[in-house]
Amino acid sequence: MFTKNVQYIDIDLTNICNARCPQCPRYDLDYRLKPGLNKNSLSVDDIKNGIDEEYWLTIDNIVHSGTTGEPTLNPSVIEILEYEIQKCPNAYYTIHTNGDTHNTQWWKKLGELLSGVKHEMQFSLDGLKDTHHLYRVGTNFDRIIENAKAFISSGGYAVWQYIIFKHNQHQVQDANDLAIKYGFKGF
């Protein structure tokens, strides 16, 4: 039976991504975009019109996981988050990111926005500078670290998400140590 008590919602904000991760559902084995996958982003109006008012009253968790895209590449992501926070100021916000988008000023602004609500930004860093790019193809470790530090410095709660592979399994402890050094709240 359908309920009007929705506590958890996961919204894919965009199908656009700057990375080419080998196991991503966006691509075939030759890194070609799978047929039928568009390159669209949701707008603030899509969110306003797509979620009925009564649901906003019951939502406890809002997730932007980026199953087929990088959430921060949605051109309206800041405005969408502002709207969601207005509707659900007590919800817990989780955003998954590769962190290799925009500049440090943008990430500071995002940290400031989220600092007023319960949240976590999960930065996907799968290794250190010499191995991270092997899975997160097309992303830059140093830029991600700088963006994460900017986010953290402005009140953002960051988590270092680390997928263990053969090529990076020897770096788990060193990455955890860096996460602590840079102010990540979880690893």
N, C-alpha and C positions, 0 to 999 in steps of 0.2 A: 504494500500500500504506500502511496506517495505521501510524504510528509512536508509540511511547510516549515519545519525546524531544520534548517541547513546550518551545520556548525563549521564545516570545512569546505573551502572552495579552492580549486587550483585553476588559475586562468593563464593560458598561454597568450602572452601579449603580442607576439609576432612570430612569423616564420622566417625572419631574416637573421642570418648569423654571419659573423666574421671569421669563424673557425671552421676547420675541416677535420673534425675528430673521426678517426677511422671507423668507429662503431656507431656513429650517429645515425639515427633513423632517417635523416634528411637525404643521405647520399647512397648511391649504389657502390659496388666494389671499385669502380673507376672514378670515384668522387664526383659523379654527375648527380645533379639534383634529381631526385626521384620524380617521375612523371606525376602530375596532379598536385604536387606540393606548391602552393602559391607562395608569393613573397609579399604577403599582406601583414598589416599591423592593425590591432584594434584601436579605436579612438575612444575618447572620453564618452562620446555619445553612445558608442557600442556598449560600453559598460553600464551607462545610465539606463539605456533602453533594454539591455539584455538581462538585467537582474531586477526582479520585482521588489518593490519596497519592503514587503514583509520579510523577505529573506535577509536583508541587511540587518534587521533587528536580532537575528539569531546567530549570525556568523561569528565564530570565535577565532578561526584561523584562515588567513588569506595567503595563498602560496602562488608565486610566479616561478615555476620550475623551468620553463624554457625547454620543453620536450623537443620541439622542432625549431627553436630559435633562441637568440640571446635577448632576454627581456630588456636590457638597457639600450638595445637598438630600436626599440619602439620610439618614434619621435615624440610621442605623448606620454611617455612613462612617468615623468614628474607630475604632470597634470592628473593622470590616472591615479597615482598614489595619493595625491592631495585629495581627490574626490573620495577614494576609499577610506582614507583616514577620517574625513569629515563624516562619512556614513558609519564607520566602525572604529571609533577611537580606542576602544578597548580590545580590539582583535590583536592577534599575534601575526606579524607579517614575516614571511620567509621568502627571500628572493635568491635564486641561484644565478650565478654569473661567471663568465670566464674572466671578467674584470679588465679585458683588453679593449675597452671602448672609451671614448671621450677623453677628457684631460682631468688633471687633478682638481681644478676648480669645480668642474661638474660633479665629481665624486664628493667634494666637500659639501656642496649644496645638497646632494642626496643624503649625506650623513646628517646634516642639520635637520632636514625634513623628517627623517626617521627617528631622530634622537628623542622625539616627544612621544613615541609609541613603543610598545614591545616589538622587537624585530630581531632578525638575524639576516645578514648578507653572507651567503655561502660562496666564497671565492674558490673556483676550481683550479687548483694548482697541483698538478700531478708530477711532482718531482722538484728538482732544483733547476737552476739556470741551464745546466747541461743536459737535462733529460725531460723537462716539462714539455717542450715543443714536440717530442716524439709522439705524444698522443694528442695534445691540444695544438694540432697543426695550424700554423698561421697566427699564433698568439705569441706575445713577447713577455717573458717572465719578469724582466725589470720594470716594464710599464705596468704590469698587473700589481706588482709589489708597491710601486709608487701610488697607484690609484687606491689600493687597499689602505695604505698608510694615511692618505688624505681623508678617506672615508672615516677611518678610526679616529683621526685627530679632531674631527668635527662632531663627535658623539655617536658615530656608527658602531654597531655591534657586529663584528666580523668573525666568521668561522672559516678556517682553512680546510676545504674539502680535498681529500687526497685519495685518489684511486691507486691502489697498489698493483703494479705490473712487475714483470721480471726485470725490466730495464730501470726501475726506480725503487725496488724494494730495499735496496741497501741504503737509501737516503731518508727513510721514514724518521729516524731519530733526529737527524740534522734539520729536516724540514720542521719537525715539531719544535725544536729549539729556536728556529727562526720565527715561527709563529708566535712564540712567547715573547721574543725580543721585539717584534714589531707591534705587539699589542692585540693580536688576535685573541678572542675569548674562548675559542675552541679549536680543536684539531681533529 
